[in-house]
Amino acid sequence: MQRLPFLTAVAADGQAQVEWLRDQLRQIHVAMPEHGALVSALNHCLDIARARIDSLELIIAAAHPELVPRAMPVVHQLEYLTGTVGVTFLPALRGEGDGERFVRGVLFAAARAAGMTWLRDIVAKLDRPHAAIVTFPEMPIVYAPPRHQVALADMPGLYHELAHAVFARDQAIGAALRASVRAHFAEHRRRGGTLTAEKRSARERDIARADAYWDDERLAELFCDIFATAICGPAHYVSFVELRLRHNRDPYALESSEHPPLSARVSSCFQALAIHHRKEPVVRAMADAWKAHGDVHAIGHDYRLACDSSLIDELVRVARIELSRTLPDHVMFSEPLRTDSALFEIDDQASLETILNQAATIQFLYPRQYSAWEPGALERLREIATLESNARDTRLLSATFYSGGQNVVGPVTFEPRTDRIRRRIDSPDCGRLRIGKVSCACWRLEIGQSNESLAN
Ligand SMILES: [Zn+2]
């Protein structure tokens, strides 16, 4: 009963907060209608928050000693819901500027290569190192450094962050990886041979610790590294190694964070490369640099046990199978890396992955020519980003191209919202979308269907 004044205050504040958040979402919806699906999901969170406040008020009104303790879980749920909307998503949405819109389009392009057909929206936020929030895997927030607005450096890391949404959405991925870990250590236990009781129990303890080391978070990180390398190719491997070499960290350290040791991560990235990419000069150069870094650090017993190369190889194999199962439309980057003068050419049809792999090759093999080359590459990336963002804006497609039912009006040209870019649907079935001289497969055509985000 002593909690009643606290509960009354929480209910009153919760109500004020929900109303304010609703108003904020209304404003965001007007200013950024392309985030309509996300705003709907957040409004749904507020509906649940409202229901929790009603429950609290019932408990307060009853003021019964047996009911009051049940209010605390309700308070915690309310805090989670208002925090998700007001602390996690609201600042990310409100901070969307030109850089964020650009990176959002880049992420859509990466998601297309990964075959993430279920992705509905992305919020990009350029204010910190790479990270992702996957509360709604279909609508993740991806954080990235501000420099992404003007430079390609570290950009392959975006694929890793998208992969967190994939891992969070499909729990079977984690289950398959965990099963591999269990099987590996079960086999290891069997190979003990004849030992004294004391040695056997010490060995058992070590194995149990190594087995437990591979928890969900660390398996997720390894999966994301493998995913990023498979989809983005050598550019991700090179970028990953380069980023790790810039920091002074022991590559074999097991403690420290929810991430696996760097050496195990670099190995899994390398194994995830197409065979013909592993011999590429830029990959060899970075592999050699990484080896030199590893050579000055000692490999401890715990690392050898927890990150045995046969386990890492097996986890890469299973992750690749899981990637194919959960994203059957993904495209592994397999283009041979360019050489000679073709390396510096920027095709007007070049994909995001092609550009990033050119960037990696030029940056590390021809560093003095990089700064002259990068602006043209960024220009092409901006085209891709605009195209991807607009292709996802199904309000434009459905409202403009279709006259109802399955009847397609086209091929046609129209002015999209920006009034700057002309688009043309060549064939509604395959959904080719053209902006200026750029053409690519359209993400999703909702034939004759108006988007719910238009309605509310
Ligand atoms: Zn991660």
Residues whose N, C-alpha, C, O or C-beta is under 5 A from the ligand:
A	BS01	ZN	E221 C224
